Amino acid sequence: MFSREEKKTLNTAFFNQFVRHMSRHHSIGGGGGRWESYKTGVKGLYFRMLTTPIVGIAIDIQQKDPEIRALLRPILRVAKAIRS
């Protein structure tokens, strides 16, 4: 495990690099509030990032086909389990 200071340093470095990377991509939509939306190249799948007052990241599935949504859910659950 990382110490509190190491974790803070890693998180800060990650989000600084992530913001720099995503700033090269143009936001689509508007989405209300301070959420920025980014294309993923997959139809109906978006990354959304809240930058102020706190930082948050969401994966937004907007597929109309329930079968495709059903296929994406287990994949995202595995990704969530790996992240945790």
Secondary structure, 3 states (H helix, E strand, C coil): CCCHHHHHHHHHHHHHHHHHHHHCCCCCCCCCCCEEEEECCCCCEEEEEECCCCCEEEEEECCCCHHHHHHHHHHHHHHHHHHC
